[in-house]
Amino acid sequence: MNLKSFLRDYGERVPGYDVTVINEREARAASGILATLGMIVIFLGIGYNHIIVARVYLAFMFIDFTARMISPTYSPSLLLGKFMVRNQKPEYVGGLQKRFSWTLGWIISLPMMYWFVLHWDITFYKVLVCILCLTLMTLESAFSICVGCMIYKWIIREDAQHCPGGACEIKIREPIQKFNPIQATIAIVTFLALIFGIYLFLAKTESKTFFGEFLHELVLTQEQLDAEEEAKMAKEFEEDDEDW
């Protein structure tokens, strides 16, 4: 295989498709596996301070994206995804945009490999990079939204072929895809309620970690933070008075 063929042909040749393709069902399953493992790692790593779990997971993710970038044939997560959806009809998408997307995933995993695997140096902003990666994988697995594929389309300045979910081919939404007024209202109220609930949790719950404390301070105004500090000091004075 020469370099030109290596760069141009990524995925499998399937009759009826003029470009090499990837099974989107396998890709979504693999993203779901990595995203689920990532959520577990955050829970164990931050909640229970099990650093080794995070290091193993991030090293695995780096190796996995490295394999994907070269070829999808032997990527561990894609093989697990392939097993999970082996009885489902394949949904083929263009291979080149998926390679570009997974290369972006590899680029994101590269600093995480250095920060958390080779040199454990955790900060809020570094954790945000991990959350960005999990968010992108969740979008792909849950909603078939490939952000990297969108960036690829914007860079090459032409329509990509065989996008996930047929997004490249859909011009007019089917009736089942449209919202009536009641559905739109329910969806908007649900979304706003989720945002408000997250705000209340971050604003009212006492943090146990530096990450939670940062988020707590992030959602409050300076006046609210000052009032919170005054209330804390007043409580400490009251406790001191009771001790006397």
N, C-alpha and C positions, 0 to 999 in steps of 0.2 A: 504494500500500500504506500503510494507516494504522498507527499505533504498536501498537495492539492486535493487528493481524494480524501485524506484524513480530515481536512477542514470542511469539505463540502458534504461528505457523506457521514451523517451522524444518526444512528438508529438503524432501523430495518427497512429493507425494500419490500413493499407490499403491493401486490397486483392492484391496479386501479389508482395508484397514487404516483404522481410524477416526482415526488421528493421523498427522501427518507423520513420515516415517522417513528414516533414513540407512542406506546400505549398509555393514554392519559389516565386510565383507571389505575394502572400500576404506579404512575407518578403521584397521583393523589393519595393512594394508599401509603406510599412511602413517606410523603410529607406528613400524613396523619400520624404515622408511627413515630417519626422524629419529633413532631410537635407534642404528642402525648408524653413521650419520654422526657422532653424538655420541661414540661409542666411538672412532672414528678421530680425532676432534678431540682427545680426551683423550690418546690415544697420541702424536699429533704435537705437541700443545700442551705437555703436561707432559714427555714424553720427549725432545722435540727443541727445546722452547722456541720454537715457531712461534706467536707470539701472534696474528698476522693471521688464521690459520686459525680460531682460536676466535672471534675477533671477527666474521668473516664468517658463521660458522655460527650464532652467537647472534643476530645481526641478522636472518638469514633465518628463524630459528625465531620470533622476535618478530613479524615481518611475517606469517608463516604463521598463527600463532595469532590474530592480529588479524583476518585474513581469515576464519578459521574462526568466530570469535565473531560476525561480522556475517552471513556466509553461507558454507556449505560449497562453493558452486558454483565458486568461483575460488581456492580454497586451493591453493597450489603442490604441497604434499606430497600432498594428497588427489587431485589430478589425476594425479600420478605413480602413486599407489596404484591409482587407477581404471584406468590403462593396464596395470599389472602384473596385475590380476585381471580384466581385461575378458572373459576366456573362462570365468570361474567363475560359478556361479549365485549371484545376490545373496542376502544374509542381512540382512533388514531389522530394524532396532532403532529405538526411539523417538527422535525428533530432539531433543526438549527436554532430556532428561538428558545427551545427548551435547554439546549446546551448553553446558550448565552445566559439564560436565567440561572442555571446551576453554576455557571462560572461566577456570576455575581454572588451567589451563595458561598462559593469557595473564598472569594475575596473578603466577605464579611466574616467567615470563620477563621481566616488567617490571623487577624489581631487577637481574636479570642483564644486561639491556640497559644499565642505568646503570653497574653495577660493572665490566663487562668490555668493553663496546663504546665507550661515551662516555668512561669514566674507568677505565683498566686498574688495578685495585686488588685483587689476588688474595690471599685468605687461605683458611685451611683451612675455616672455617665457610661462606664464600661458595661454595667448591667443593662443599660438601655440598648446597647448594641445587641445583646442576647435577646432582649424582648423584641427588637426589630426583626431579628431572624425568626423567632417563634411566630410573630405576627404574619410574616410573609408565608411561612409554611402553613399556617392555619388558613389564610386566605386561599391558598392553592388547594388544600385538602377539603375544606368545608364548602367553598363557594366556586371552585375551579377558576379563581382569579389569579392569573400568572402575571405579577407585576413586572418581572424581568422580561416576559414576552412583549408587554406593552412598551417597555423601554427599547427593546430590540426593534420593534416596528417603527418607533419614532426616530431611531438612529439611522436605519437603512432607508427611510423616507419612501417606503412602498409597503403595500399590504402584505403581511406575512400570510403563509398558506396553512390552512388547517389549524386554526387557533383552538385552544381549549374551550369546550362548550359551544363550538361553532360561532364564536364571537366575531370572527372576521366576515362570516357569510351573512349574519343576521342584519338586515336593514330595517325591517318592520317587525315590531313585536306581535306575537300571536295574542289572541284575546285572553288566554289563560295567564299571560305574563303581565297583563295590565291591572291596575288598581282601581276599584270603585271607591267612592268617597268614604264609605265606612271602613274599608280595608286600609286606606291611606291614613285615616285618623287613628286606627288601632296601631298601625306600624309606627307612626310618629310618636304617639303617647308612650308606647312601649320603649322606644329608643330614648326618649327624654327621661322616662322613669329610671332606666338603667344608668344613664349619665348622672342623674340626681342621686340615685342610690349609692353609686361609687363615690360621689362627692361627700355625701353624708358620712360614709364609712371612713374615708380618709380624714375628714375634718373633725369627727367626733370620737374616733377610736384612738386610744393611747397606743403609740407605737412601741414595739419591742425591739426593732432593728434600726440600723442607720438608714436603710432604704425606705422603710416605712415612715421614719421621721422626716426624711427629705420630702416624700410625697405629701405628708401632713402639712409641712410648712409651705409647700408649693401651692396648695389649693386655698390657703388663707391669705387675707390681706395683712398688711403690716399692723393695722389697728387691731385686728383680731388676734394676731400673735402677741401684741403688747398686752391686750386684755387677758389673754390666756396666761401670760407670764405673771401679771399682777395677781391673778386669782391663785396661781400656784404659790406665789410668795406669801399671800395672805393665809393660805391654808397651812403653810409651814410655820408661820408665826403663831397661829392658833394651836398647833400641835406642841410648839415650844412652851406656850403658856400653860397648857394642860399638864405638861411634864413638871413644871414648877409648882 
